[in-house]
Amino acid sequence: MLNRVRSAVAHLVSSGGAPPPRPKSPDLPNATSALPAAPPEKPRSPPARSRGGSAAPAKTVEARASFSRPTFLQLSPGGLRRADDHAGRAVQSPPDTGRRLPWSTGYAEVINAGKSRHNEDQACCEVVYVEGRRSVSGAPREPSRGQGLCFYYWGLFDGHAGGGAAEMASRLLHRHIREQLKDLSCWSSQKEVTHESLVVGAIENAFQLMDEQMARERRGHQVEGGCCALVVVYLLGKVYVANAGDSRAIIVRNGEIIPMSREFTPETERQRLQLLGFLKPELLGGEFTHLEFPRRVQPKELGQRMLYRDQNMTGWAYKKIELEDLRFPLVCGEGKKARVMATIGVTRGLGDHNLKVCSSTLPIKPFLSCFPEVRVYDLTQYEHCPDDVLVLGTDGLWDVTSDCEVATTVDKVLSAYEPNDPSRYTALAQALVLGARGTPRDRGWRLPNNKLGSGDDISVFVIPLGGPGSYS
Amino acid sequence: MLNRVRSAVAHLVSSGGAPPPRPKSPDLPNATSALPAAPPEKPRSPPARSRGGSAAPAKTVEARASFSRPTFLQLSPGGLRRADDHAGRAVQSPPDTGRRLPWSTGYAEVINAGKSRHNEDQACCEVVYVEGRRSVSGAPREPSRGQGLCFYYWGLFDGHAGGGAAEMASRLLHRHIREQLKDLSCWSSQKEVTHESLVVGAIENAFQLMDEQMARERRGHQVEGGCCALVVVYLLGKVYVANAGDSRAIIVRNGEIIPMSREFTPETERQRLQLLGFLKPELLGGEFTHLEFPRRVQPKELGQRMLYRDQNMTGWAYKKIELEDLRFPLVCGEGKKARVMATIGVTRGLGDHNLKVCSSTLPIKPFLSCFPEVRVYDLTQYEHCPDDVLVLGTDGLWDVTSDCEVATTVDKVLSAYEPNDPSRYTALAQALVLGARGTPRDRGWRLPNNKLGSGDDISVFVIPLGGPGSYS
C-alpha cells in the first residue's frame, strides 16, 4: 500500500524531522500487555471499563514493538525475523495445533518485496463478549453477564505511510464495536428500527470513534500513517462486512461469487470528493480545482472549450477554460495510479490525520472518509456446505488475482482435503497468498504466466460459512 | 404534486402580496408564438441562434396563457375548458388523426380532483434537429446541415406550487439539450470519452442551464414554483432516460419490468441532504438539525441517549441528546409525507428558486438538486416486438399503480389491438390514466377495489420500442 501515498512520509510528522522513538503509552493508565490469541471456545472477558462516559471504549494501548505481527501467528523471535524477510517472503500462518482460530478460519500473509521496511498489513480475529447496558436513559449500569451477547470478529488492516494506524486499529477497533453493541440490549423499545440497522450503526460509529481516537493520540503515541480497514462481524445469524478502503471481500458459494464489498478509490469516489471541494473550496487551498478534465489543461488553452465533469455529472460536457481550471485537478490519474490531490490512492480508511499534500501544508484528511460501507449477509437463508467460504484479502491479493481466479483456487484446494479437515482453510489462504506472490525469477516475483506477482504486503482470511463453529 | 409543498405558495413571491398578472415577456426579443405540434416525419428546423455565447440556448419564451396544455393535444377553446374541469376529469389524448406523435407514441392526461386550480403537469414530444458545431477551439461556426443529427425527445414535467416552471421546462428544456449536443460533432478527437458519456453530459448540463435560466427570468416572467422533470432522448440507437424528481419510467419488455429511473425524495436522498446541512450549517439557519432521529426529540430528553443517524450512516446508533438536537430535523416524515425542512417532498427538479421554509425566510433551493440521474438503454441489444414499451408517468400514476399492475395493463390493452394498429399506444396510455384516476363514487374517485384513486394530476407517455419510427 506504500505506493498509494506518494512522498507522504515526509509530511507525516507535523513537528518536522525524524519521528521520535515510540513511547510506552505512559499517559494511558489502562495499558495492558499484548493480547493473547483468542480462545475459540471461550469468549473473551471484557477488560475494565473506562470512566470516560458510555461512548468511550476501553482506552487500552499497549507498548508497541518496532515490528509486530498478529498475535494469533504465535511467532517466536526467530519466526518474527523470517516473517520480516523481504528476500525470502515466507508465507506465515497460525501454527497447525489443536488451538485454531474461531470457525477454523484460515489465514496467511506475506511481507512485501521491499516497498516498506516492515509488513504494514495487520490482522485480528477474536470472539468478543458484549455486556449489556441496563438502560439508555441514564439509569445506573449494572454489569450482568446474563444480558450479554457474543460476536465473532475478523479484521484486515492495510497500512500506508507507516504501520502505526493499522496496528492500532487491529488492537482496538473490535473494542469500539463491542462498546457500541452494548446498546443492542435496549432495542426492543424502538420498534421502527431493525436489529440489523442497529448493528450496522454500531459498526459505523465504531469506525468513527476509532478514527477520532487516532486523531487524539497521534501526538503522544506516534500513530503513523493510515490504514484501510475490512472487518467482518458475525452476530445472531448475520454476517456484517464493513469496508473502508481498497481491500475486498467475496463469498464463494457453490462456485458462485457474491461480492461483499466495493473499493473506495479516487475514481469510485470522484463525485463525493468533487462535491466536498465544491462546497468547501477553502480545502483546495487555491492549488486544486474540483473539476475533472480528460487531461491536464494547458495555459495556452485558456478561453477554449474543453470537456469536463463536475460533481453532479456522470457524463462529460464542454466548458470554456478559465484561469481556475489551470489548477491541478483534485482527482487525477487512472486505475491504480488515480490520486486525490496528487497524493493518496485510497479514499476511505482510518488515520492519516497528519497527511499533507506533497510540498504543501494542505491537509488531505478532510477528503478521506473513515466511514465503512456495511453489507449484510444472512447466513440462515441458505444451507451452506463446508466448501462455501468468505474470502477477505488486502489489495496485495486482488491486484493480481481476479474474483474468478480466487473461486477456482477455492474449488481446487478445498476439494483436495476432506470436508471435515480443519486445516483446509489455512491451506486455501496459503494457496491464495502464494498465487498472488509468485516465485522469484528473472529478478522479480513472477506468476506462472510470467506476469509480475504482487510486490505488496498480502494478507488473506478464509472464513468457512458451513455452520459457524462446527469445525472448531 | 401540490401537496408536496406545504403552504409554500405564500412564500413564492419574494416581494410579498398576490402574484402580479403574467407579463407578455416584453424584454425577450426572440419571443415567438406558441410552438406547433412537432411533425413526426420532418425534423424541426432550429430557431435563430442567440448571441449569448455557445452555451446559451435560444431564449425563446412565449407569451403564456393563464392555462395551457401540450400543443400536441390540439385542444380547441372548448376542449381546453373540458380539460380544466375538476369535476369531470376527462382524459385527454392527441386527436386520432393521421398526424401522430413520433413513433406513434401514446399519451393521456387528466387534471387533478381539485388540489390546484389548473393541471400543473406538462408534456412535450418533439423531433429535434441539432446543427453541428464546426470546432470547439474558437474557430468560427458555420452552419452546415450536413454535420447535424436528429434526436427524439419526450418530456414529462410535474409542477408544484404553480404551473410556471413546468410550462417553461416543457417549452425550453429540449432546446438546451439541442444546444449542448452541438458539441457531439467534435467527439472523435477525444478518444478516452465515450459518445454515450457525452450525451449524458449534454443532458446533465442542459438541466442545469434550464434551472439557471429559471433563476434569471423568475422576476420578470413569474416562473412559479418548481417541477419534476422526466425526459427521454433517443439518439443513435440508445434511449437516455433522465429523471429529476418523483416521476418514474419503466420498460415493459416481453412482460418483464426494467426500471429506468428512481425517485428522488427526502427519504431516498437523506444522506445527500444531511451532508449538505453538515458541511454548510448556515443553510439550516439555526432552525434545523441535520441529524435524523426516529421521532421528534423532546426537551425533557436532554442528556439522555437516543438513536440517531448522521450523513455517513445507513444504520442507527445512540448519542447523548444535546441542545442542538432539539431543533426541527432537516428530513422528517415517512413515505409520501417525508419533507425537507418541513416543506417539500421532492428533492430534485427545476425551479423553486423562491421557495422558502414555512414561516421563515430560509431558502430551500440549496437542498434541491436540478441534476438528473441518466440511465441508458441500448435499443439495438434486443429485438423488440410491438408490445415492448417504455412507460413514463408522473407520480399521479405511480401513487396508486405498481410496476406490475402497469405491466398487466400493457399486456391486456395491447393484446386487444392488432400489432400494427398505431392507436394502441394511446389506448394504453388512456387505460393507465383511467386506472389511476378511477371513477366518481362515494364522494371521491375510487378504483375497482374501492381504494381511493389518485386525486393528483396524472400524465402518461407510452413509447413503443419495437423499431423506432416503424409505426409512425
Interface residues (C-beta under 8 A of the other chain):
Chain A: G53 S54 A55 V136 S137 G138 Q180 D183 Q190 E192 V193 E196 S197 L198 V199 V200 G201 A202 I203 E204 N205 Q208 L275 L276 L279 K280 P294 G303 Q304 R305 M306 L307 R309 N312 M313 T314 G315 W316 A317 Y318 K319 K320 S369 F371 V374
Chain B: G53 S54 A55 V136 S137 G138 Q180 D183 Q190 E192 V193 E196 S197 L198 V199 V200 G201 A202 I203 E204 N205 Q208 L275 L276 L279 K280 P294 G303 Q304 R305 M306 L307 R309 N312 M313 T314 G315 W316 A317 Y318 K319 K320 S369 F371 V374
